[in-house]
Every structure is written in structure tokens, then in C-alpha cells.
Amino acid sequence: EMVALVREHVPGTPITLAIGDGANDVPMIQEAHVGVGIAGVEGRQAVNNSDFAIAQFRFLQRLLFDHGRSNYRRASTYTLFTFWRNMVQVLMMVYYTPVSGFSGTALFEDWIRLSFNFLCTLPILAVGCMDEDVPKEVALAKPHLYNYGRLNKDLNNDTTIATVFSAVAHSLLLSGLALLAFNSFDCKGAGDYYTFGTTAYTCLVIDVNMQALFRGHTHNKFTIGSVVASFLLYAFWLLFYPMNPLVVNLLAPNMYMVPEHMVKNGYFWLLIIAVPILSIMMDAVVMFVSRTIYVDSVDEVMSEMTKVAPDTTQVKLLSEFSPIRSALLDDSSDREAAERLLPGRFPLPACTSVDMSPLGQRELPTVRFGFKRRSVSVVFCGVLAAVVLCVMGGIALHFSAAASQVLVTYSKTEQAANWWETPWLAPGYGTTSEESFECTLSAAGSCEVPVKLPANMTNPWIFYLVGPFYQSHSAYLRSEVVPELHGKEVPEQLREALCVESTRVTDDGEDIVPCGMKATSLFNDTFAVRQGGSDLEIDYSVSAWRSDVSRYNNPEDYLQRSLTSWLPDRYQEPAVFEDLGVKSEHFVDWMRPSALPRVWNRYGSINGTFEKGTTLTISIQSNYPVQGIPGSLKRVLLTEMNEMGGRHSGFGLGLIVSGVLCGLIALAVIPFVLCGK
């Protein structure tokens, strides 16, 4: 009745604990939130009806101040982290919504995203089971640390709001870095929806694993091993699923060989290095500021740990426990001492089944973080981040500036595009006025423009840009019949299910093969480049992925089937040859949809070296209709390609700016280091 009275009438919704050793204590134990039974001479009724059982009353102290307190903190960390990681993932997909035309396209491919819960839960499970913010001896010697659980300091409205802000910050960081690096992926032919989404997902997995380590106070072989296992399992999934033709054809054929093209891009490696650096730096700064304003009692205790000896009572308690531990390990020399401590109840042979290993007794070798001066950590992280980010940014800018280019705009509407489309339609950051040209189309849709090369250019590539074009729209992504692209005969019901009528049947009643929005929206403007009076030969065989070309095939009755409209019947441009059909490089490259609301694809390449000041004439025949689309434009780009792609200075500048900010933060925190804070 007393327990019920406290539970129902004491303000503040208290958490009650009842402890007893006999059958008469069972109602009290069952009424309390937490019931503790003592195994004694009065039998085991109290133990059988309790949540926890102890051998003596004095062990209640360790049950509460050590195990109870640690479990509360671990459970709070696990709960907030689970909420945080899910929110980061969802926010990244929310940011992608306008980019995909508000069609609900998920940023991450479904079968890649399927691994999220497992890969991103494994690290926090180890932290949630083994983390220890203070050694157990300190927790026993400093009872006021129990207030974390009693006052609900770790799981409340304030910590939840802080978790929300952290998730927003991390999702913006990951999305921003991935978008800054996008142009480089596009230059290397890997700017498609599947590669970009997999790259962003890789950044997410890295950030989540780093966050799990950051939230832990102590780390051992299991916490570190769980992070390593998460990365290895993710790598295995990338090898088993997208790189395996048997598996990928069953699940998502367009994911085939995506990891290969992802890791071949130099900016991918810069990206996955920048993500953990900026993530840890951001969290370290936030923790330093918050712990400076609101002093944490754990920090105070740990900073005094080397100055103040533990309470002698606790030392005595620990020393008294040692013979019991030895007896449990079947050390006969300590059995007599253990029997004196626990008369009548010890030792028994069955007791040897108690897990007395370092893991079971929480005595694994650990590395403890978070109790040094945080100002030193921030300065160290800031200087390291500044050096690494500035070096990487310098590398990116060097390769970007080394790529000579000329850009010709030949179709542009007066009406402005939407705000989220404008950044992706603008010339690549770093493009100068002497590299930009315009060409006015004639009534027949053609134009020629002489361009004077601002720098030497070797083996230039030709790219075309058209936008805004939402190839990542969910309806567009689904509008294809994969078996038909592979040269197989498919039932008409499947074509009807995946291809709307206008992309399946011509006005004359002929079947369109292959059908779908992708296949029937092929870009068909043509380009030619002349030097003097001679046309330069354009190599069209280098535009698409080799893996895509190999899996596309024409049907056996190609060009022979009656009442059928084939690709050469609809597109009369050099990149689609009658004998190639769906194996045309231009067509194959088009079928890999862009991740952003513009298409920037490779058209071909020109072999040769052209010196600075050379005048080339670019001839354009505009066949692709974009009239009436707000903000629509078409461009053609002639650019050199190097190890990092072409001209795209945005990512390099972003890294340098981030590095400078990290350095400035480190300088600002140095006075705290000098003051010993």
C-alpha cells in the first residue's frame, strides 16, 4: 500500500523500487516499478517475483549506482541514436523531392536502402551494450552521478530537440557535399540517378558509423569491430548485388556495375574522406560549446579522478568481492573466504556457470574518450581538418583549372526556371567569359559558331546539356521494359503496364520498340566540329558504360518485324546507326537517367591536340523540342578530361572554405586550452 500511495500521489510521476527477502514482501515487490529480491533464509519467493535478484542487501548499491545508471545511459544513447539515424536518412530523401519533380522518388535505390537498418544498427548495438561513461569504481564512489537517471537527464525534451537539430545539420552536410561533387560524377559519366544515390548512401553509412563511435565514451574490440563489420558487410552487399549479373537482373538491372563507376571517380574518395572529418568536427564543436555553457558532472568527476582517491568503503567492498570472484573461477584457495562472506549459499558447483570472463564482468581492455579537455580535442580536430580539407580542395581545384573548355549556349527561353533548377542549369562553377559563347538558331534550327580556344586542348570530349529535364521522376524511371532492351520477346500486357500508349504505339498504329518514356525521349540534336574547312572526326563509341552496352541487345527480327517502329525509323542522327539499334552508345547513355533536373551526357570525343588560339567551328542542328518549358536551355561543351573529370570548381572551393572555417574554430578555442579548460 505504501508503494501504491507513492506511485499515485507523489507529484512528478516517481519511479519506485521495492526490495525484500521473503514471501510477505512479494506484493510490495510486484507493486513497484522495479522489484529486487534478496536470496536468503526465508526462501526464494521474493526472488521468483522480482525483476532482479541479489545475494545481500549491500549489493543494491552496485545494482543502482553502477548497473542501473549505466543501463539508463546506454538505453538513452541507443534510443536517441536510432531516432537520429532514421531522421538523417529521411531528411536526405526529403531534400531530394524537388530535384525529382516532387514525384516521390527515393534518393536511394530500394535494394541498397534495404540494408540500412542492419548496417546502421550494428555499431550502436555494441555501444548500447558496452559503453561506460565512468569506471564502475567511480560510479560507486560518486553517488551523485546517479542523478542522470533519477532526473532523466539523458532522455527528455531538451535532448530530443538537440537530436533533431543534429539530424538536420548532418543531413544538410551529407546532401550538400554530394551535390557539390555531382558535376565531377557527371563529367566521368557517373551522374546517373543510381550512382549518385549509391554515393549519397555510402556517405550516410560512413556518417552513421562515425556518429555511433562519437556517442560512445569507451571503445573496445567489439565496438570498433562492429563498425568495421558494418563497412565490410556494406562492401559485400555492393559486390554481391550490383556487381553480380545474376542477382542484379532479378532485382534492379540498372544498378549493374554502379559501384565500379562510383569508385573509379576520384571525387568519390575525396568525398568519403571529407564526410567523417566534417561530421566529427561539427559534433566536437557542438559538444565543446554545450559542455562549456552547461558543465557536465561526469567531466568534473573524471577530471578529479587522478586527484581524489575513491571512497575507502568502496575500496573495501571491491576488495571483499575479489575472493568471491576467484571462487566462482573455481579457485579452491578462496572458497573458504567466499563461504565466510556468503555463509550457507556458496560455493556450489552450479555457480561455475556464471560468466566470469572479461566480457561478462565488463573488464575488457578499453580506450576511453571524452574525459580529456575538450578544448584540446577541438583544436586538434580543427587543425587536422583544416590541413586535410585544404589539401584536398587544392587538388580538386588544380585538376579543375587544368581542364580547358569552351561552352556554347544555343537555345534558351526568356522565362526563368524554378529556384531549385537554376543551379544545375548554370555553367559549371569556374567557367570564364572567354570560354562562353552563344549561337542563335536559324529558322531551320541550325547555327554555326566559331570558338577561339583559350588554352591548349588535347583529345576534347563533346558534352550536351538539356534542361530542366526530370529523368529522376518516378514515372520516367519506371517507364521501360528491361527484357525488351535485352532483346527478348515480351508479352503485350507487360508493355501496357510499363509504357503509356503514346510511348508504346505510334499515330499510325505501329508498335514502338523499345517502348517507354526513356526510349522515346532520346535527345537527337546533332553536332559537328570543323577546323579550317575540314570536319573533325567524332568518335561515338566512348559515350556509354561498357557494361550497359553489353547487356543491351536487338531482337532477332530487328528491322524485319512488320508494323514496328524501330529507333532508326524515329531518329536520323549519326549516333544511332541502323545496324546498332539499342546498342548505340548515344542511346545506351541516354537510358541511364540523370540524378538532377538536367541531362549532361557525353556525345563523343575528338582525337587530336589543339593549341591555344586555335579557332574551331561548332555546327549545331537543333531537333530536340524544348519550347514552352520554363527556363529551358540547351548547351554544347567541348572540354578536356583528366583524372578528376573536367571543369567543376565548386567542390574544391567548398572543401577549402570548410577547411578555413575549421582552422578559424581551432584558433578561437586555443585560449580555452591555455586557460586549462
VEXLODREN-124823 format. One record per residue (C-alpha): residue number from 0; residue in one letter; x, y, z. Coordinates in steps of 0.001 Angstrom, whole numbers, plus 500000, padded with zeros to 6 digits. Example, Ala and Ser with C-alpha at 12.3 -4.5 7.8 and 13.67 -1.06 7.14 Angstrom:
REM VEXLODREN-124823
  pos  code       u       v       w
    0     A  512300  495500  507800
    1     S  513670  498940  507140
END
This chain:
REM VEXLODREN-124823
  pos  code       u       v       w
    0     E  500000  500000  500000
    1     M  502851  502376  500731
    2     V  504327  501792  497274
    3     A  500941  502365  495639
    4     L  500489  505537  497680
    5     V  503811  506888  496460
    6     R  503133  505935  492843
    7     E  499693  507516  492736
    8     H  500004  510593  494926
    9     V  503567  511867  494908
   10     P  503842  514592  492236
   11     G  506262  514187  489372
   12     T  505482  510549  488461
   13     P  508185  508926  490611
   14     I  509877  505651  489708
   15     T  509616  503294  492674
   16     L  511815  500402  493764
   17     A  510919  497800  496368
   18     I  513309  495289  497897
   19     G  512510  492299  500069
   20     D  513689  488816  501048
   21     G  510547  486922  501995
   22     A  507122  485837  500784
   23     N  505489  488664  502726
   24     D  507381  491159  500551
   25     V  506031  489830  497242
   26     P  503024  492249  496967
   27     M  505323  495204  497596
   28     I  507836  493964  495021
   29     Q  505104  493449  492416
   30     E  503576  496864  493050
   31     A  506827  498780  492462
   32     H  508187  499728  489055
   33     V  511358  497799  489868
   34     G  511350  494814  492193
   35     V  514519  493467  493812
   36     G  514573  490155  495650
   37     I  517193  489013  498162
   38     A  518051  485326  498197
   39     G  518022  484492  501903
   40     V  516999  482047  504583
   41     E  513315  482936  504084
   42     G  513245  481175  500734
   43     R  513110  482279  497118
   44     Q  509598  483689  496816
   45     A  510888  487250  496724
   46     V  513496  486366  494093
   47     N  510979  484487  491934
   48     N  508665  487514  491821
   49     S  511292  490199  491307
   50     D  512968  491846  488342
   51     F  516433  491497  489829
   52     A  517926  489191  492448
   53     I  520907  489922  494689
   54     A  522660  487932  497388
   55     Q  522891  490636  500062
   56     F  521247  493964  500682
   57     R  524502  495873  500301
   58     F  524709  494819  496651
   59     L  521760  497129  495976
   60     Q  524257  499965  495831
   61     R  526087  498478  492882
   62     L  522835  497423  491235
   63     L  521653  501044  491226
   64     F  524753  503212  491042
   65     D  526669  501027  488607
   66     H  524435  498694  486574
   67     G  521232  500721  486758
   68     R  522874  504027  485969
   69     S  524923  502583  483089
   70     N  521938  500808  481587
   71     Y  519893  504013  481655
   72     R  522610  505946  479864
   73     R  523131  503188  477300
   74     A  519414  502854  476615
   75     S  519102  506619  476203
   76     T  522046  506717  473809
   77     Y  520608  503862  471764
   78     T  517128  505411  471623
   79     L  518300  508870  470584
   80     F  520765  507462  468068
   81     T  518087  505302  466438
   82     F  515843  508336  466127
   83     W  518770  510409  464805
   84     R  519919  507976  462118
   85     N  516380  507458  460767
   86     M  515797  511197  460666
   87     V  519029  511840  458756
   88     Q  518064  509243  456163
   89     V  514532  510579  455736
   90     L  515654  514224  455567
   91     M  518114  513421  452783
   92     M  515240  511902  450812
   93     V  513055  514929  451587
   94     Y  515711  517281  450191
   95     Y  515733  515209  447006
   96     T  511982  515673  446498
   97     P  512096  518933  444450
   98     V  515077  517611  442482
   99     S  512948  514654  441345
  100     G  509991  516813  440357
  101     F  508065  516192  443603
  102     S  507317  512714  442308
  103     G  508261  510806  445449
  104     T  511412  509227  444011
  105     A  513594  507961  446841
  106     L  517173  509201  446763
  107     F  518453  505690  447482
  108     E  517713  502699  445303
  109     D  515337  500343  447128
  110     W  517575  497290  447421
  111     I  520541  499374  448560
  112     R  518375  501148  451131
  113     L  517150  497766  452384
  114     S  520498  497295  454147
  115     F  520157  500481  456207
  116     N  518548  499109  459356
  117     F  521057  496295  459704
  118     L  524225  498149  458731
  119     C  523402  501221  460807
  120     T  522118  499332  463863
  121     L  525095  497027  464299
  122     P  527519  499725  465586
  123     I  525126  501247  468105
  124     L  524202  497808  469452
  125     A  527771  497334  470635
  126     V  527876  500830  472125
  127     G  524462  500330  473717
  128     C  525610  497110  475386
  129     M  529128  498040  476488
  130     D  529505  501799  476791
  131     E  530695  503040  480183
  132     D  530967  506782  480713
  133     V  532826  506348  484025
  134     P  534576  503335  485565
  135     K  532359  501351  487922
  136     E  534589  502224  490879
  137     V  533999  505922  490207
  138     A  530246  505415  489819
  139     L  530163  503762  493257
  140     A  532374  506389  494865
  141     K  530349  509314  493464
  142     P  526657  508606  494162
  143     H  525540  511993  492803
  144     L  526210  510659  489289
  145     Y  523068  508574  489741
  146     N  521097  511785  489142
  147     Y  521411  511214  485393
  148     G  518730  508577  485590
  149     R  516799  509916  488568
  150     L  516371  513343  486959
  151     N  516021  511901  483446
  152     K  518883  513987  482093
  153     D  519656  511843  479054
  154     L  516195  511288  477587
  155     N  513983  514348  477789
  156     N  512592  517130  475641
  157     D  515890  519011  475521
  158     T  517952  516036  474362
  159     T  515286  515132  471804
  160     I  515306  518656  470353
  161     A  519110  518606  470262
  162     T  518951  515300  468415
  163     V  516576  516809  465840
  164     F  518904  519759  465208
  165     S  521863  517384  464931
  166     A  519999  515251  462382
  167     V  519120  518325  460319
  168     A  522736  519519  460383
  169     H  524144  516135  459373
  170     S  521584  515622  456606
  171     L  522385  519066  455177
  172     L  526105  518312  455370
  173     L  525785  514982  453554
  174     S  523395  516287  450905
  175     G  525460  519419  450342
  176     L  528726  517542  449872
  177     A  527128  515028  447498
  178     L  525563  517796  445382
  179     L  528821  519764  445245
  180     A  530600  516684  443930
  181     F  527858  515873  441403
  182     N  529362  517746  438443
  183     S  532526  515692  438671
  184     F  530489  512485  438564
  185     D  528608  513810  435541
  186     C  531871  514557  433734
  187     K  533027  510990  434300
  188     G  529742  509525  433045
  189     A  528540  508613  436548
  190     G  525997  511339  437212
  191     D  523062  508971  436847
  192     Y  520375  508512  439479
  193     Y  521655  505117  440609
  194     T  525315  506083  441033
  195     F  524514  509388  442724
  196     G  522076  507717  445135
  197     T  524587  504989  445974
  198     T  527279  507611  446577
  199     A  524994  509566  448907
  200     Y  524061  506336  450691
  201     T  527748  505484  451161
  202     C  528265  508886  452773
  203     L  525285  508182  455025
  204     V  526662  504810  456152
  205     I  530029  506400  456941
  206     D  528453  509244  458901
  207     V  526185  506943  460905
  208     N  529092  504706  461879
  209     M  531209  507697  462901
  210     Q  528322  509037  464943
  211     A  527987  505715  466773
  212     L  531661  505874  467737
  213     F  531376  509533  468713
  214     R  528448  508914  471051
  215     G  530305  506191  472935
  216     H  532596  507043  475832
  217     T  534627  503843  475835
  218     H  535573  501609  472957
  219     N  536783  498037  472910
  220     K  537278  495343  470306
  221     F  533517  494827  469998
  222     T  532556  498477  469410
  223     I  535388  499006  466933
  224     G  534757  495604  465394
  225     S  531068  496355  464875
  226     V  531950  499450  462833
  227     V  534479  497506  460785
  228     A  531895  494756  460291
  229     S  529321  497317  459134
  230     F  531686  498633  456457
  231     L  532718  495148  455357
  232     L  529117  493982  455113
  233     Y  528226  497051  453079
  234     A  531127  496368  450721
  235     F  529998  492746  450457
  236     W  526453  493845  449604
  237     L  527779  496130  446861
  238     L  529769  493246  445420
  239     F  527020  490667  445807
  240     Y  524152  492768  444457
  241     P  525090  495430  441851
  242     M  528243  493668  440643
  243     N  526600  490265  440237
  244     P  524691  489997  436928
  245     L  522519  487129  438143
  246     V  521351  488994  441259
  247     V  521063  492451  439732
  248     N  518956  491216  436802
  249     L  516472  489797  439280
  250     L  516315  492918  441461
  251     A  517237  496113  439592
  252     P  519085  495746  436268
  253     N  520014  499427  436080
  254     M  522178  499026  439196
  255     Y  524586  496795  437270
  256     M  528233  497841  437811
  257     V  527277  501040  439636
  258     P  529891  500512  442412
  259     E  532649  500160  439826
  260     H  531910  503523  438242
  261     M  531403  505082  441656
  262     V  534833  504131  442993
  263     K  536583  504984  439701
  264     N  535751  508637  440296
  265     G  538500  510477  442181
  266     Y  535971  512820  443757
  267     F  534292  509861  445419
  268     W  537401  509278  447533
  269     L  537693  512961  448395
  270     L  534027  512868  449373
  271     I  534239  509890  451733
  272     I  537287  511427  453422
  273     A  535590  514801  453860
  274     V  532387  513325  455330
  275     P  533833  511852  458578
  276     I  536192  514809  459069
  277     L  533451  517425  458862
  278     S  530995  515244  460775
  279     I  533313  514705  463742
  280     M  534458  518323  463698
  281     M  530894  519597  463754
  282     D  529926  517319  466650
  283     A  533113  518108  468591
  284     V  532456  521849  468349
  285     V  528820  521458  469407
  286     M  529821  519295  472381
  287     F  532562  521716  473414
  288     V  530202  524707  473342
  289     S  527384  522885  475147
  290     R  529672  521433  477840
  291     T  531335  524818  478331
  292     I  527991  526505  478908
  293     Y  526416  523617  480820
  294     V  529131  521900  482841
  295     D  528741  518130  482871
  296     S  529154  516390  486238
  297     V  530837  513396  484618
  298     D  533536  515667  483207
  299     E  534071  517196  486633
  300     V  534390  513813  488287
  301     M  536716  512374  485683
  302     S  538953  515442  485753
  303     E  539336  514941  489509
  304     M  539757  511182  489325
  305     T  543548  511334  489499
  306     K  543462  513825  492377
  307     V  540859  512320  494684
  308     A  541130  508748  495930
  309     P  537996  506587  495820
  310     D  535965  506240  498984
  311     T  537579  503719  501332
  312     T  534277  501952  501842
  313     Q  534044  501270  498139
  314     V  537650  500084  498015
  315     K  536873  497713  500881
  316     L  533762  496491  499100
  317     L  535729  495760  495937
  318     S  538465  494004  497873
  319     E  535889  491882  499679
  320     F  534376  490882  496379
  321     S  537649  489534  494976
  322     P  537563  486147  496793
  323     I  534008  485600  495571
  324     R  535163  486214  492022
  325     S  538080  483843  492489
  326     A  535818  481175  493955
  327     L  533493  481462  491003
  328     L  536503  480833  488826
  329     D  536956  477590  490785
  330     D  539973  478798  492771
  331     S  539821  476499  495826
  332     S  542170  478728  497826
  333     D  539491  481423  498039
  334     R  536479  479192  498669
  335     E  536826  479482  502443
  336     A  536904  483278  502292
  337     A  533905  483308  499968
  338     E  531997  480994  502303
  339     R  532589  483443  505176
  340     L  531251  486314  503072
  341     L  528182  484394  501885
  342     P  527537  481767  504555
  343     G  525311  478877  503588
  344     R  524912  479896  499988
  345     F  528314  479497  498385
  346     P  530089  477741  496776
  347     L  528012  475374  494685
  348     P  529198  473587  491555
  349     A  526426  475224  489541
  350     C  527915  478624  490280
  351     T  530784  477886  487928
  352     S  528327  478537  485101
  353     V  528392  482260  485933
  354     D  530179  484177  483181
  355     M  533318  485483  484861
  356     S  535110  486278  481612
  357     P  536326  489840  480980
  358     L  533308  490344  478728
  359     G  530852  489075  481318
  360     Q  532443  491140  484096
  361     R  532849  494312  481980
  362     E  536608  494173  482270
  363     L  537554  494219  478589
  364     P  540526  496400  477647
  365     T  539038  499702  476541
  366     V  540047  503061  475173
  367     R  538250  505879  476947
  368     F  537303  509090  475172
  369     G  535587  512248  476272
  370     F  537307  512935  479605
  371     K  540332  514856  478391
  372     R  539958  518587  477987
  373     R  537560  519008  475113
  374     S  539224  522247  474049
  375     V  542354  520272  473178
  376     S  540256  517833  471146
  377     V  538581  520652  469219
  378     V  541915  522311  468440
  379     F  543429  519021  467309
  380     C  540396  518147  465144
  381     G  540253  521685  463747
  382     V  543902  521797  462722
  383     L  543749  518296  461232
  384     A  540525  519113  459349
  385     A  541940  522407  458078
  386     V  545064  520758  456690
  387     V  543329  517751  455109
  388     L  540395  519681  453634
  389     C  542543  522472  452217
  390     V  544922  519962  450638
  391     M  542031  518019  449092
  392     G  540397  521243  447932
  393     G  543651  522362  446364
  394     I  543944  519063  444498
  395     A  540372  519378  443207
  396     L  540894  522988  442091
  397     H  544155  522111  440380
  398     F  542592  519427  438222
  399     S  539529  521594  437556
  400     A  541602  524550  436344
  401     A  543758  522237  434203
  402     A  540761  521198  432065
  403     S  540467  523565  429102
  404     Q  536921  524062  427768
  405     V  534542  526111  425610
  406     L  530792  526294  426257
  407     V  528179  527208  423658
  408     T  524576  528073  424571
  409     Y  522319  527702  421522
  410     S  518784  527544  422918
  411     K  517407  529478  425862
  412     T  513947  530688  426847
  413     E  513258  534035  428462
  414     Q  511090  532601  431231
  415     A  513075  531766  434367
  416     A  513396  528247  435721
  417     N  512374  527251  439252
  418     W  514818  528161  442020
  419     W  515854  524561  442622
  420     E  516538  524056  438902
  421     T  518664  527149  438325
  422     P  521912  525950  439982
  423     W  522047  522849  437773
  424     L  521377  524762  434548
  425     A  524086  527352  435164
  426     P  527566  526909  433631
  427     G  529947  524904  435747
  428     Y  531498  526957  438524
  429     G  534820  528288  437276
  430     T  533705  528856  433678
  431     T  535071  532200  432459
  432     S  533624  534684  429976
  433     E  536266  533884  427357
  434     E  535144  530245  427481
  435     S  531438  531052  426976
  436     F  529795  531556  423571
  437     E  526253  531882  422233
  438     C  524757  530743  418964
  439     T  521436  531941  417511
  440     L  519414  529268  415731
  441     S  518071  529888  412256
  442     A  514501  529179  411227
  443     A  515656  525710  410208
  444     G  517051  525129  413704
  445     S  520731  525263  412775
  446     C  523637  527518  413646
  447     E  527410  527725  413481
  448     V  529679  529468  415929
  449     P  533463  529964  415706
  450     V  535178  529491  419063
  451     K  538722  530545  419873
  452     L  540360  528154  422314
  453     P  541508  529998  425474
  454     A  544106  527297  426237
  455     N  545685  524217  424757
  456     M  543195  521374  424398
  457     T  544065  517699  423974
  458     N  541608  514992  422930
  459     P  538500  517022  423823
  460     W  535151  515488  424640
  461     I  531802  516789  423457
  462     F  529006  517026  426035
  463     Y  525456  518234  425586
  464     L  523214  519737  428247
  465     V  519440  519988  428140
  466     G  517193  521054  430977
  467     P  515206  521287  433041
  468     F  514594  517601  432426
  469     Y  513437  515346  435266
  470     Q  514792  511967  434306
  471     S  514663  511111  438018
  472     H  510867  511483  438056
  473     S  509351  508269  439377
  474     A  507113  507765  436331
  475     Y  510059  508284  433979
  476     L  512295  505867  435891
  477     R  509680  503109  435695
  478     S  508820  503639  432037
  479     E  510949  500975  430387
  480     V  510702  497255  429670
  481     V  514079  495804  430604
  482     P  513653  492405  428868
  483     E  512769  494250  425664
  484     L  516001  496253  425927
  485     H  517851  492962  426320
  486     G  516431  491734  423013
  487     K  513822  489392  424457
  488     E  510253  488999  423312
  489     V  507844  490322  425921
  490     P  504067  489964  426282
  491     E  501959  492946  425297
  492     Q  500460  493042  428794
  493     L  503881  493912  430237
  494     R  504371  496674  427670
  495     E  500964  498089  428501
  496     A  501731  498015  432224
  497     L  505034  499885  431942
  498     C  504636  502098  428868
  499     V  501872  504648  428360
  500     E  500145  504435  424994
  501     S  501912  507429  423420
  502     T  505284  505764  424116
  503     R  504107  502315  423023
  504     V  502194  502852  419762
  505     T  502734  505431  417000
  506     D  499943  507525  415492
  507     D  499991  505101  412546
  508     G  499364  502137  414821
  509     E  502905  500735  414751
  510     D  504419  499209  417871
  511     I  507276  501283  419261
  512     V  510248  499053  420119
  513     P  511690  499644  422627
  514     C  508805  501394  424328
  515     G  508699  503755  427287
  516     M  509384  507391  428142
  517     K  513132  506839  428270
  518     A  513428  505254  424833
  519     T  511050  507693  423116
  520     S  512583  510877  424560
  521     L  516067  510345  423111
  522     F  517999  513570  422574
  523     N  518543  513974  418827
  524     D  520359  517277  418304
  525     T  523497  516825  416202
  526     F  526889  518486  416447
  527     A  529885  518780  414176
  528     V  533284  520401  414727
  529     R  535426  521818  411929
  530     Q  538940  523134  411830
  531     G  539529  525267  408776
  532     G  537345  523697  406139
  533     S  537642  520102  407348
  534     D  535272  518235  409633
  535     L  536943  516647  412636
  536     E  536082  513001  413165
  537     I  533934  512362  416225
  538     D  534258  509021  417974
  539     Y  530821  507985  419206
  540     S  531963  504684  420712
  541     V  533128  506057  424055
  542     S  529932  507571  425443
  543     A  528277  504766  427414
  544     W  529304  502246  430054
  545     R  530751  499075  428549
  546     S  528615  497060  430974
  547     D  525427  498728  429696
  548     V  526329  498262  426043
  549     S  526993  494567  426620
  550     R  523591  493911  428200
  551     Y  521539  495781  425572
  552     N  520596  493734  422505
  553     N  518328  493993  419495
  554     P  515718  491241  418977
  555     E  516394  488502  416437
  556     D  513882  490000  413988
  557     Y  515344  493505  414282
  558     L  514193  495697  411352
  559     Q  512242  492708  409955
  560     R  509112  492776  412101
  561     S  506119  494341  410395
  562     L  504124  497248  411834
  563     T  507009  498123  414148
  564     S  508769  501448  414657
  565     W  512475  500960  415436
  566     L  514998  503503  416680
  567     P  516444  504288  413202
  568     D  512908  505000  412000
  569     R  512485  507746  414586
  570     Y  515976  509238  414985
  571     Q  518013  510096  411904
  572     E  521216  511272  413546
  573     P  524744  509860  413338
  574     A  524828  508476  416876
  575     V  522065  505960  416112
  576     F  523191  503663  413322
  577     E  520849  501281  411609
  578     D  522994  498264  412423
  579     L  523391  499216  416117
  580     G  519860  499978  417290
  581     V  519679  499795  421087
  582     K  523416  499118  421213
  583     S  524096  502648  420024
  584     E  526325  504385  422584
  585     H  524213  507525  422445
  586     F  521040  505590  423170
  587     V  522603  503481  425933
  588     D  523991  506568  427677
  589     W  520585  508278  427472
  590     M  518892  505296  429087
  591     R  520909  505872  432279
  592     P  518783  508663  433838
  593     S  520351  511752  435352
  594     A  520043  512277  439112
  595     L  519361  516029  438863
  596     P  516870  518041  436783
  597     R  519142  518368  433790
  598     V  520812  515952  431386
  599     W  524529  516384  430822
  600     N  525662  513469  428675
  601     R  528669  512607  426573
  602     Y  528194  512922  422815
  603     G  531596  511772  421606
  604     S  535292  512578  421560
  605     I  537795  514079  419144
  606     N  541348  512798  418878
  607     G  543975  515494  418469
  608     T  545788  518362  420116
  609     F  544710  521951  419522
  610     E  546873  524864  420583
  611     K  545731  527971  422386
  612     G  544183  530484  419978
  613     T  543040  527827  417511
  614     T  539632  528605  416017
  615     L  537185  525733  415768
  616     T  533741  525990  414226
  617     I  530936  524162  416010
  618     S  527903  523352  413849
  619     I  524611  522611  415581
  620     Q  521375  521164  414251
  621     S  518628  521572  416864
  622     N  515951  518873  416555
  623     Y  515024  518327  420193
  624     P  511909  520340  421166
  625     V  512125  522344  424409
  626     Q  509803  525225  423522
  627     G  507304  526145  426189
  628     I  509324  524720  429081
  629     P  510083  527487  431624
  630     G  513809  528112  431871
  631     S  514686  525533  429209
  632     L  518077  525706  427574
  633     K  520476  523607  425528
  634     R  524243  523798  425543
  635     V  527156  522002  423962
  636     L  530500  521744  425743
  637     L  533923  521000  424325
  638     T  536256  520090  427185
  639     E  539412  518283  428134
  640     M  539118  515368  430540
  641     N  541687  514469  433176
  642     E  541875  512096  436134
  643     M  539267  514112  438047
  644     G  536982  514988  435132
  645     G  536506  518467  433666
  646     R  535860  521990  434921
  647     H  533919  521933  438186
  648     S  535488  524129  440860
  649     G  532561  524162  443291
  650     F  533548  521072  445272
  651     G  537178  522157  445639
  652     L  536183  525627  446818
  653     G  533709  524088  449244
  654     L  536449  521938  450779
  655     I  538819  524900  451122
  656     V  536157  527093  452724
  657     S  535295  524283  455136
  658     G  538970  523804  455959
  659     V  539463  527516  456640
  660     L  536413  527550  458937
  661     C  537793  524552  460852
  662     G  541119  526346  461228
  663     L  539433  529506  462495
  664     I  537464  527496  465039
  665     A  540685  525871  466242
  666     L  542269  529318  466673
  667     A  539229  530559  468585
  668     V  539430  527632  471023
  669     I  543173  527964  471737
  670     P  542565  530482  474598
  671     F  540481  527822  476378
  672     V  543402  525407  476079
  673     L  545773  527968  477569
  674     C  543337  528571  480425
  675     G  543252  524843  481147
  676     K  539579  524397  480324
END
